[in-house]
Amino acid sequence: NFLTSVLKKEYYINPKRSVSESLDSALHKVNMALSELAKHGNIEWLGKLNAAICVFEKNNAHFSIAGGAKIFLYRGGTLSDVSDGIASDSAEPHPLKTFVNVSSGRLEKDDRMLITSEDIFHILSPAQLRKNFERFENKKFVQFLKTALSNQLEMIASLVVETKEKEVVEVKIPEDKKNVIRTENFFSRKTYEKAVSAAAPEHLEKEPKKPERETEYTDKKTGHIYVQGEPGEVAGGGKAYIYWNIAKEKLAQNWYSFKIYLGGRASLLKRNVSKKIELAKIERNKRKQAAIEEELKKKEQKTLAEAEEKKKLEQQEKEREQLLIRQKKEEEERDKILKEHEEKTRLEKEREAQLLEKQREKEHSEEKRNNAISVRPQTLEKIRDIQQAKTEEEPRLSFREKLNLAIIEHQKNLANNKTAGSEKEKTTTKDSNFVSIFKDRDNAMRNEKKQIVAKNENKFFSRYLEKQKTFLREAKNKTENLPKIFERENRCTFDGKNADEITEENNVSIKPDFSKIKKLFESFSLKQKISASVAIAAIVIIPFFIASWLNKQPEETQTAEEPVQSAPIFGETPLASEKNMNLTPDERTIISRSGIVSALATGDSVVAVTKENVIVINGQEQKEHPLPEEAKNPVKATYMEDLALVFIITDKNNVVSFSPVSSRFAANTINIEGNPSSLFIGTYMTYLYVLDPANSEIYRYPRATGGFGEKTAWLKDKIMLSPVNDMIIDENIYCAIDEEVVKLFKGSRQDFQLEQSNTPIKFNRIYTSLNSQFFYALDFENSRLVKYDKASGSIIKQYFSEKIKNAISFSVNNQDTTAYVATSDSLISIAL
């Protein structure tokens, strides 16, 4: 009614407009009215409006349709759909595009139009409509259409328009001159009297018409039209036959409707049953396929586990054999060194004994020589020859040669100690008690070698000093006894004694005469006295300084070498020989700020959470957002990629979300228990996972309105998760425990092995993501970042940086090209 009133009002508002202009204006007004309805929230009609607007003007027809409305034209035995393509073809319904196109045409005599909707096709096809147009004319077709639509459809609107020529009816009033009563005086009384009708003549009287036999019968209740035959066609005759035909037709119609109903129900039931059977079959096949895949997966896992176990056993056996061989070699080397040391000690002792014996013999010969009464020149020559022969028997080395030998021996001992130390570092054994025993033995041997070297050096210099003192004493004795010997040379006789006996007697009676030395020293000039004093002082004092300096030299050498071993040259660090090691990566400082808590890579930007604000870094642009009161003192932070939100946990177990896109903070309701500093958090899809090391449990919190719902225990297996260094999540959960990474899937532990390097890797921090093919780890102790292949666990690359020692957290961008490492006072980037 509303649209009709709007349409009529706009169409008839200006009678001077043409029909097409009025119709276009009326359609535009209707579209505007529908748009106003949609603005007020009445949009239930959108896409469901089926309407036709027609205007008939003389022999012309103008019409527009919307939705599923149809207009058929029946002309000359042909039925045409004249509304095809007029409705709006927009994919999405729009109020202003409800009535879009207008079609116009000229009507001819006996044209019939049917205005209806496409729902008519549920009971009548276009061919059946054409057939019934031919069969029924005028009101009979309308009655047929009304009967069919009212019985089969609950609601449908249809309109039938027929065109005919106007019939001009001429009305003639016959004049009967004989019966005309003329009134001569129009003012007389006869003028106002009723005329007496004359009786019709007999020849004009007609015979009474016989009632025609009804050939059609219409049921008033249902509206059905029943066509009766001609009188000659009725076999039985009478109304009984007519009622019998009506009853048969009704029975036939009811039976036909019942058959259609049963057929529809049967086909529907059949479709449902076949669909259920097909779904059950598909489900059965899925379960069977899943069982087969699960069985194959178990077999593969079992085979891999057996192969891995066998490989481990072989590796352990190989390492045990190598260890035994290495230990055997070390024992042989130690035994050899001990034997050499013992042999060297024995030879040294024998040599010392020989030297002492020779010294005694020499002193004894000197005493005999000094006690001799008379010695001939030939005897002196013999004595000199004997002494020279004895001294030649003892190979004497110069002071410089002995010093060089001592230094060379000391360097060899240090080299042996370094070699033993490097071999110990390379040797890895599981029997710690056995290794500790050999370490103690090595340390004892080193100390013993140092003591032997120091003792030998002290003995060497003590012997040197002793020989110098002996030389001075002999020189004094000779200078004192030479004049006496030459004075008594003519009186000396052997008396049957050999030279050794004579020297023994002389050595016994030698005594220094200080008075002669004093007289000799007084006879010197001042210059000679100073020279002699300096020479004697140098001979006596300098050897003491040399001996003390050499005694300190091994300690100084040892102390000078120790810092070199503890702080080696950069190129000689143990990490230099590691697999795929990059010692000078491209490292840049992004921000220098104290109080950094976490660094998170969020798409194309980086978010740094500090104690007082959140910093969003996008290229060279940095934006700071102060933390609200409920987010003060943050301790942990994580990023939820599905919602593009950063979740911050404070020291009071408050959870606040931050959107890097809208730069807004929002408080979230959640029930987290325990010390937040000891907890580890992560996200997957819209779930928040919290690892509690104190209870060795992982809790999952589902996303809910205004925060998160109640927690549920996620672990299915009992796993010791303490102490834990870090946790990261892709479709699995990874937990870093010292030198091991535990992989969990659906609450159960999975097999996950990462390649180890020569220097053991400690997993202090770990990182990966759902779309990344790599697994990353930070080793604080060795200041390195290790990049693994997630599928095979092999090392791809290693990066060395001194700042990694002080790292708090780290993250990697989605392209796996840059790692962001956060320390307590800076945020750095490392190019990967």
Buried (B, 14 or more C-beta within 10 A) or exposed (E): EEBEEBBEEBBEEEEEBEBBEBBBBBBEBBBBBBBEBBEEEEEEBBEEBBBBBBBBEEEEBBBBBBBBBBBBBBBEEEBEEBBEEBBBEEEEBBBEBBBBBBBEEEBEEEBBBBBBBEBBBEEBEBEEBBEBBEEBEEEBBBBBBBBBBEEBBEEBEBEBBBBEEEEEEEEEEEEEEEEEEEEEEEEEEEEEEEEEEEEEEEEEEEEEEEEEEEEEBEEEEEBBBEEBEEEEEBEEEEEEBBEEBBEEEEEEEEEEEEEEEEEEEEEEEEEEEEEEEEEEEEEEEEEEEEEEEEEEEEEEEEEEEEEEEEEEEEEEEEBEEEBEEBBEEBEEBBEEBEEEBEEEEEEBEEEEEEBEEBBEBBBBBBBBBBBBBBBBEEBBEBBEEBBEEEEEEEEEEEEEEBBEEBBEBBEEBBEBBEEBEEEEEEBEBEEEEEBEEBEEBBEEBBEEBBEBBBEBBEEBBEBBBEEBEBEEBBEBBBBBBEEEBEEEBEEBEBEEBEBBBBBBBBBBEBEEEEEEEEEEEEEEEEEEEEEEEEEEEEEEEEBEEBBEEBEEBBEEBEEEEEEEEEEEEEEEBEBEEBEEBBBEBEBEEBBEBEEBBBBBBBEEBBBBBBBBBBBBBBEEEEEEBEBEEBBBEBBBBBBBBEBEBBBBBBEEBBBBBBEBEEEEBBBBEBEBEBEBEBBBBBBBEBBBBBBBBEEBBBBBBEBEEEBBBEBEEBBEEEBEBEEBBBBBBBEBBBBBBEEEBBBBEEBEBEEBEBBEBEBEBBBBBBBBBEEBEBBBBBBBEBBBBBBBBBEEBEBBBBBBBEBBBBBBBBBBBEEBEBBBBBBEBBBBBBEB
